[in-house]
Amino acid sequence: MIEAQTPPLPDPPARRRWMSILARAAAEDIAARLQDLPGLPAHRRLRGPETGLVMVRGRAGGDGAPFNLGEMTVTRCAVRLPDGTVGHGYVAGRDSRQAELAAVVDALMQDPARAPGLEAAVIAPLERAQAARREAQARKAAATRVEFFTMTQMR
């Protein structure tokens, strides 16, 4: 019996990183980065995009006892490229286009030949933009910080 050769799976921390970046990126930003790339293959939807709810768990107290914080809207999508590679996209909210684009990029990033180009053209610029937004938000919050000085004993 001849078994089909499956490509090696990507490094889990690396895949977790790019999926996290894609989940936080706007659909327009992903699409703008992808349109500059030549030869993107067609894809077929396997699932979705479909929107649903997930329970968000939190931890409280000194021992970190878990509790249900509430529900969050999530959209997911799964796609298959012509070569058989399957990509998944999970995003917060209801943006089905973002979920589908994230799934396509996930599938493309699993190809060792395409991954470096996609990293440079899509993932790294999105990551830099997200870091810049976080830094700007942190600077804005730091500007409103008030430091209190309390004198406990006056003599």
C-alpha positions in Angstrom: 0.0 0.0 0.0 1.4 3.4 -1.0 0.8 6.2 1.4 0.4 9.8 0.3 3.2 12.1 1.3 2.0 14.9 3.5 4.0 18.0 3.9 5.5 18.6 7.3 3.3 20.7 9.6 4.5 24.2 10.5 6.1 24.9 13.8 3.2 25.3 16.3 4.6 28.5 17.9 5.2 30.1 14.5 1.7 29.2 13.3 0.2 30.5 16.5 2.1 33.8 15.9 0.9 34.3 12.4 -2.7 33.3 13.2 -2.7 35.7 16.1 -1.5 38.5 13.9 -4.1 37.7 11.2 -6.9 37.5 13.8 -6.1 41.1 15.0 -5.6 42.5 11.5 -8.5 44.2 9.6 -9.7 42.5 6.4 -8.8 45.6 4.3 -5.2 45.5 5.6 -4.8 41.8 4.8 -6.4 42.2 1.4 -4.1 45.2 0.6 -1.0 43.1 1.4 -2.2 40.2 -0.6 -3.1 42.1 -3.8 0.6 43.0 -4.3 1.6 39.3 -4.4 1.7 37.5 -7.7 0.2 34.1 -8.3 -2.1 33.6 -5.4 -4.0 30.3 -6.0 -7.7 30.0 -5.9 -9.2 28.3 -2.9 -12.3 26.4 -2.0 -14.3 26.9 1.2 -14.5 23.9 3.4 -16.4 25.5 6.2 -18.0 28.9 6.5 -17.4 31.6 7.0 -19.7 31.1 9.9 -20.4 33.2 13.0 -21.1 31.9 16.5 -20.5 32.4 20.2 -17.7 31.1 22.4 -17.6 31.2 26.2 -14.8 33.3 27.6 -13.4 32.0 30.8 -11.7 34.1 33.4 -9.8 33.5 36.7 -10.4 35.3 39.9 -9.2 35.3 43.5 -5.8 34.3 44.9 -6.1 30.7 43.7 -7.2 31.6 40.2 -10.5 29.8 40.4 -12.0 29.7 36.8 -15.4 31.3 36.1 -17.5 32.1 33.0 -16.9 35.7 32.1 -19.4 35.8 29.2 -19.9 35.0 25.6 -17.9 36.5 22.6 -18.8 36.5 18.9 -16.3 34.7 16.7 -16.2 34.0 13.0 -14.4 31.0 11.6 -13.5 29.7 8.1 -11.7 26.8 6.7 -10.3 26.7 3.1 -8.5 24.3 0.9 -5.9 25.3 -1.7 -5.6 23.3 -5.0 -2.5 21.5 -3.6 -4.7 20.1 -0.7 -3.3 22.4 2.0 -6.0 23.4 4.5 -6.0 26.7 6.3 -8.1 28.0 9.2 -9.1 31.4 10.3 -10.7 32.5 13.6 -11.5 36.1 14.3 -13.3 38.0 17.0 -16.5 39.6 15.7 -18.6 39.1 12.6 -16.1 39.9 9.7 -16.5 36.9 7.4 -14.1 38.4 4.8 -11.4 38.7 7.5 -11.9 35.1 8.6 -11.6 33.9 5.0 -8.5 35.9 4.2 -6.9 34.7 7.4 -7.6 31.1 6.4 -6.1 31.6 3.0 -3.0 33.2 4.4 -2.7 30.4 7.0 -2.9 27.8 4.2 -0.3 29.7 2.1 2.1 30.1 5.1 2.2 26.3 5.4 4.1 26.0 2.1 7.8 26.3 3.0 8.5 27.8 -0.5 5.9 30.6 0.0 6.3 31.3 3.7 9.3 33.6 3.6 7.8 35.8 1.0 4.4 36.0 2.8 6.2 36.6 6.1 8.0 39.6 4.6 5.0 41.0 2.6 2.1 40.3 4.8 2.8 39.0 8.3 5.7 41.3 9.4 4.1 44.5 8.1 0.8 43.7 9.9 2.8 42.9 13.1 4.7 46.2 12.9 1.5 48.1 12.4 -0.2 46.4 15.4 2.8 47.1 17.6 2.8 50.7 16.5 -0.9 51.0 17.4 -0.3 49.4 20.8 2.6 51.7 21.5 0.6 54.8 20.5 -2.2 53.7 22.8 0.2 53.1 25.7 1.7 56.6 25.2 -1.7 58.1 25.2 -2.7 56.3 28.4 0.7 57.2 30.0 0.0 60.9 29.3 -3.1 60.8 31.5 -1.4 58.9 34.4 -1.5 60.7 37.7 1.0 59.9 40.4 -0.1 60.5 43.9 2.3 61.2 46.7 1.2 60.7 50.2 2.9 61.9 53.2 2.2 59.6 56.1 4.1 61.6 58.7 4.7 65.3 58.8 7.0 66.7 61.4 
